Amino acid sequence: VSVVRRRRCAILGASGYIGQHFARLLAEHPWFEPVVLTSTERSKGRTLGDVWLLPEEIPDTLARARLTTATPRELRRAGIEVAFSALPSGKAGTIETALAKKGIPVFSNASDHRMDRDVPLLVPEVNADHLDLLTARPGGRAAIVNNPNCTAAGLVVGLAPIVPLLDPVRVYVATYQALSGAGVPGVPSLHIADNVVPFIADEEEKVAAESLRMLRSARPRDARPVRMEVVAQCARVAVRDGHLEAVTIEARRRPSLPEIRAAWTGFDPLALWDLPTAPRPPIELRSEPDRPQPLRDRWAGSPRRARGMAVTIGRVRWDPPLLRFFLLSHNAVRGGAGGSVLNAELALRAGWLGHPVGRPPS
Ligand SMILES: NC(=O)c1ccc[n+]([C@@H]2O[C@H](COP(=O)([O-])OP(=O)(O)OC[C@H]3O[C@@H](n4cnc5c(N)ncnc54)[C@H](OP(=O)(O)O)[C@@H]3O)[C@@H](O)[C@H]2O)c1
């Protein structure tokens, strides 16, 4: 793979939880170079080091970078070629549209554009072909590519290999979601210490709608449509990072348990793409009786750059027609910044951001 040069990129909302994970993942990225970090007036002028709150180390190259409040026009003038958005949902939409109109492609975590017809809602292992939806965007506009809600991001990786085998009627998912999913400052400590809160606003609806959008074909008349429901119940627990999901699938078909396990372990759809942040394999199947656990499995994924990108599955039980298992993924990495970085790598390789890096597989 020949790398031509690193694309100049901006991290929007760099002082927030997802923004800092972007900084961590992009500081030494071979294809993208973060040159502008934005925030609101609240953090403007401070360095990334001043506001850093992750337990992971701050990258040396960005520790002294100053936060700015650059507008889309100023980002254009600064020669920004790609924007990574960690802006709050509700505020992100208009800024992201303005950037796309100025010709700057956006890779976003916010929910504002997730259901737009011309915006791929993308998890590369699951629906890379949805990038074709970009052809429907208005002329002269750059791409907006979204990653899904952090719970749906892990769930669809676990479902993609087994949905064709099981042809589910319904997927029930009950979640145990980490505190960092609520960003900074997040959930007040007196609400969550010694507690579980069985409510996260709009989460159950997003998990259902977004998972189905990704698992369905981008083509309206698919020969094998996904004909299932997703039913979610979501709770916040006092865990720092890593969403645990208890999944029960009601299946129409009866494959054997070894076939189901092989579908997960053999799943490696990005094998030929050579993307730096792609975990290989994307699913780690555990056989211990007490895994996955947030504390032990949140950083699953190799090579090193893809830590936190793999989905861990365990406690698999198959009593037809019910398949039950637990699934864990890092909400801020696979479900957040890492997901967007992987989307940008795929888009670049597939030729959606100007000159592709190397040649995509045919
Ligand atoms: N946390 C997760 O696990 C997760 C997972 C998937 C998706 N998401 C989504 O990712 C986005 C970011 O989430 P987060 O958890 O990182 O939130 P957060 O910690 O609250 O961070 C928000 C960031 O946006 C900045 N900001 C707010 N308005 C801005 C504006 N008009 N222009 C520039 N910067 C602005 C804030 O700057 P100041 O520091 O100056 O206030 C801060 O840096 C949200 O849309 C969220 O839904 C989060």
The ligand as an ORCA input file, in Angstrom:
! r2SCAN-3c Opt
* xyz 0 1
  N     -19.640      9.094     24.442
  C     -19.902      8.055     23.639
  O     -19.634      6.878     23.964
  C     -20.493      8.298     22.264
  C     -20.577      7.215     21.401
  C     -21.093      7.411     20.103
  C     -21.514      8.656     19.712
  N     -21.426      9.712     20.580
  C     -21.832     11.030     20.062
  O     -20.629     11.776     19.849
  C     -20.865     13.155     20.067
  C     -19.885     13.662     21.120
  O     -20.139     12.961     22.326
  P     -19.224     13.148     23.618
  O     -19.664     12.058     24.531
  O     -17.795     13.256     23.264
  O     -19.757     14.600     24.147
  P     -19.013     15.669     25.072
  O     -18.008     14.990     25.924
  O     -20.108     16.448     25.721
  O     -18.217     16.633     24.058
  C     -18.823     17.565     23.222
  C     -17.758     18.410     22.561
  O     -18.349     19.286     21.601
  C     -17.862     20.612     21.821
  N     -18.862     21.533     21.257
  C     -20.131     21.747     21.652
  N     -20.733     22.622     20.808
  C     -19.801     22.959     19.872
  C     -19.784     23.819     18.742
  N     -20.890     24.531     18.405
  N     -18.645     23.917     18.004
  C     -17.532     23.216     18.338
  N     -17.484     22.393     19.405
  C     -18.609     22.259     20.148
  C     -17.603     20.695     23.291
  O     -16.690     21.770     23.553
  P     -16.499     22.435     25.027
  O     -15.464     21.602     25.743
  O     -15.966     23.795     24.739
  O     -17.832     22.431     25.703
  C     -16.966     19.314     23.509
  O     -15.633     19.319     23.031
  C     -22.339     13.289     20.469
  O     -23.081     13.614     19.321
  C     -22.686     11.892     20.972
  O     -24.057     11.605     20.797
  C     -20.909      9.560     21.836
*
